[in-house]
Each structure stands twice: as structure tokens, then as C-alpha cells.
Amino acid sequence: MTLPELGGTLAPRGRDGDAQPHHPLRGRSRAELRPVSYVTADAKLARRLVLDELFDLSLYTALRDVARGDLVKTLDELIPVETRHVKFWQGFFGLELARLDAGRRLKLALIVCACRLFGAPAIHLVLEAIEVHGVRKYLTVWRRYADGPLGGAVREVLEDEFKHEDAVVTGQAARRINPQRVRDIFLGLNDGLVEILGAVSGFFGAFGDAVTVLIAGSTVAVAGALSMTAGAYIAASSEEEVRRVEAARQQFLGASASGAEAPGTALASAAVVGASYFAGALVPVLPVLVGGTTVLPSILTAGCVIIVVSTVLAFLSGMDVGRRILTNLVILAAAVVVTYTIGLLTKTLWGVTV
């Protein structure tokens, strides 16, 4: 993988070699592009921002070799934009970094591997996630420098890049990625995992017998999946009905259609939620099925899966990964402690035995 050349003029070049229309970086001297000393600026913010921009450029370049069809054109448009990002922020902070750190190199390899496995849908999700992360980090910089003498220059650059990158990514991905479907998948997975781990913990506390826990846990998993499917169907069908009524009203009044795409049928949404819930519910049940005699294997397995799910969710939503993982692990631990305690109390107070 070879990164685009970062040296030379900062004016982006079109495919025909001609300079593109005016850009905030064009015409600025080297001194103007290097107004902030890395020593006096927020060193942590500066290093993170430059490395993040270098990561984005490296990712787009790597995905360019994986992508097919319209995605190649999208990445061809994004790479020059990101090249400008890297060059500008390196000059802005006076911080020349040409190599990613170990953590970002690992992250890059994992994302590219996932995109190779899952193809275009995964690439679209990654592009949208990178855009969300970009908005967050740029706003951090804006809050840092908005009231200073450099606020005008920073604002000019950020406005240009917000509009350009958003137009490129949204124009290609909006027709292919259904955010509601992604939400349904991870909502079902998370709910199924946490709920059934809590149930398995409670059953071990009350019964202590693996066979009984397996039967009870499997029953609750199936019942929960059916319940989630029914609930999702009712909610989605109600939403569809409201949308149809509103569309009919707009049509009667002669208003033009908004052009917004429906998030999908109620039945499809319900099926995705139910299947995802059941998949998440299997995580704490499978260790018992393969011979686990205590709740510990289920807790460890569920903990590993929740870390992976939390990492993916944090990446897609632009949240801090560590905070998301910690939040979900705390919720998971609370569910285990509460339900296991209830199981023990039930066994002690009512003499439940198997």
C-alpha cells in the first residue's frame, strides 16, 4: 500500500492534471499553514488529529485496492480530500508524522480484512463511520481555536471539508446502507446477549444444575426472540401506517414527495431484530451446551462478544471505544450480579432444589 504524495502544492489536482477550483488551502504561504507551535498547542490533540488524518488516508488508499464499481470513483474523490487534510494539519500544528502507530496499524488491518470479507456493504459502513468520526474531531479543533486569531482560517477549512466529504460519502452510500437495519441488528444482538446471560446467571444461582439451566435458558431465549420479533413488527407496522397516512395527506394537498426512502418493511425489520436477538441469546447458552457447569464460562464468552460488539458500535456511531466498552461491561456485570443474587435468594428463601 502506497500513500499519495503529500509534498508539493496543497492545491488538489483533478484527474486531467488541472488545478481544481478555489480551496481554502490554496495560495497560503508555508508560514500561514504553520501558525501553531506543536510545543504550545495541545500536544495530545495535535498528535491524535494528525495520526487520525493519516489513518483515514491510509484506509482510503487500502480500500481503493479492494473496492469495485462506483466505490472506486468514491475513493478516488476522497483520497485527494484526505491528502489535503493530512498536509494542512501537519502544517497547522508543525507536526510531521509519516507513520501510523501500532494501534492504528492494527485497526487498519482489521478494517481492511473485514471489508475484503464482506465487500461493498462493509466499505459503505466504514466510509460513513469515518465521516462521523471526522465531524467529532473537527468540532473538537473548532472549539479549541474558534475564539483565537486562527478561528477564521480553521472555520474556512472545516466548512470546505465538511461539505465536500459529506457530499461524496452521502451521495454514494445513502442509497445502499439502511441505518435502521444496522440499528436493528445490533439492538437485537445486545439485548439477547445481556438478557439471556442474566437469565442463565439467575438459573445457576437458583438451580446449580447445568441441564436445568440449559433447558430454562434455551426456553427463555426462544420466547425472548419471539417477543422481540412481535414487538418490532408492531412498532414498525405502526410507523409504516403513520407514514402512509402522511403521504396520502401530502398527496391530497398537492405537495411533492419528500424523496426519503422507507426504512424497509415491518416484516423484514421484525425478522432482523428477532434473528439478531436469538444470535445474541445463544452466546451465554452455548458454553452450557458444550459442558459448562458454572456461570463463569458464559460470563467470559459474553464478555468477549460484548467487547467486539461494543467496538463495532462505537466505530459506526463515532463514540469513544473505551467508554462504550466500559459502559456495556458494567451493564453486563450488573445483570449478572443482580440475577445471580436473585437466584440465590430464591433458592434460600423458598428452598428451590433440582
Helices and strands as residue ranges (DSSP letters): H 43-64, H 70-93, H 102-118, H 120-145, H 151-173, H 179-206, H 210-252, H 266-289, H 296-317, H 321-350
